[in-house]
Amino acid sequence: MIRKRSKAAAVLLSLILPGTGHLYLGELPRGLAFMVLLISNIVMLVFAGMNDIPLKVLAIVFLSLLIPVIYVVTLFDSLHQAEYINRQSQAAAGAYPGMHPQPHQPFSVRR
């Protein structure tokens, strides 16, 4: 059975470090992907700042602006994933008779 998860806890954890809210929700690959994205962005930002590369200022500005975008996307995604998991747990408990608890497969082909 799927346990209900707190939306507030998922969002708060995502505020602290992007990806931790997804780890709380049990979405390990998605959470790790957001963490790797943030860490690689910071590493590229440091690399761009320390080395003489063409268009250094442009690279630093672009990479700096990506950090808040990663945070916002992670916040909204963890909130929506928490809602989806809670809906699945209610469906498993019988709260929604027409909804069947199935794993989320956004790109599945129905036959």
C-alpha positions in Angstrom: 0.0 0.0 0.0 1.2 3.5 -0.8 1.6 5.8 2.2 0.4 9.3 2.1 3.2 11.9 2.0 3.2 15.4 3.4 3.3 18.1 0.6 4.7 20.6 3.0 7.6 18.3 4.0 8.4 17.6 0.3 8.4 21.3 -0.5 10.5 22.2 2.6 13.0 19.6 1.8 13.2 20.8 -1.8 13.9 24.3 -0.6 16.8 23.1 1.5 18.4 21.1 -1.4 16.7 20.3 -4.7 16.0 16.6 -5.0 15.6 15.8 -1.3 11.9 16.3 -1.5 11.8 13.6 -4.3 13.9 11.3 -2.1 11.4 11.8 0.7 8.6 10.9 -1.8 10.4 7.7 -2.8 11.3 9.1 -6.3 15.0 8.1 -6.1 16.0 8.6 -9.8 14.2 11.9 -10.1 15.7 13.2 -6.9 19.2 12.2 -7.8 18.8 13.7 -11.2 17.9 17.1 -9.7 20.8 16.9 -7.3 23.3 16.0 -10.1 21.9 18.9 -12.2 22.4 21.4 -9.4 25.9 20.2 -8.5 27.0 20.1 -12.1 25.7 23.6 -12.6 27.7 24.8 -9.6 30.8 23.0 -10.8 30.5 24.6 -14.3 30.0 28.0 -12.7 33.2 27.6 -10.7 35.0 26.4 -13.7 33.8 29.3 -15.8 34.9 31.7 -13.1 38.3 30.3 -12.6 39.4 29.8 -16.2 39.8 32.2 -19.2 37.1 31.0 -21.5 35.5 32.9 -24.4 32.4 34.7 -23.3 33.2 34.2 -19.7 30.7 36.8 -18.4 27.9 35.4 -20.5 28.6 31.9 -19.2 28.7 33.0 -15.6 25.4 35.0 -15.9 23.7 32.1 -17.7 24.8 29.5 -15.2 23.9 31.8 -12.3 20.4 32.2 -13.6 19.9 28.5 -13.9 20.2 27.9 -10.2 16.9 29.6 -9.2 15.2 27.9 -12.2 16.3 24.5 -10.9 15.0 25.4 -7.4 11.6 26.5 -8.8 11.2 23.4 -11.1 12.1 21.1 -8.2 9.6 22.8 -5.9 6.7 22.5 -8.3 7.6 19.0 -9.3 7.9 17.7 -5.7 4.5 19.3 -4.9 2.8 17.7 -7.9 4.5 14.3 -7.1 3.3 14.5 -3.5 -0.3 15.2 -4.8 0.0 12.3 -7.2 1.2 9.9 -4.5 -1.5 11.0 -2.1 -4.1 10.4 -4.8 -2.7 7.0 -5.5 -2.9 6.1 -1.8 -6.5 7.2 -1.6 -7.3 5.2 -4.7 -5.7 2.1 -3.2 -7.8 2.7 -0.1 -10.9 2.8 -2.2 -11.6 6.6 -1.8 -12.0 6.9 -5.6 -13.9 4.0 -7.1 -13.1 4.8 -10.7 -9.3 5.3 -10.2 -7.0 2.3 -10.2 -3.7 2.5 -8.4 -1.0 2.1 -11.1 2.5 3.3 -11.4 2.9 6.7 -13.2 3.8 6.1 -16.8 3.5 9.3 -18.8 4.8 7.9 -22.1 3.2 4.5 -22.1 1.5 3.2 -25.2 -2.0 1.9 -24.7 -3.2 -1.0 -26.9 
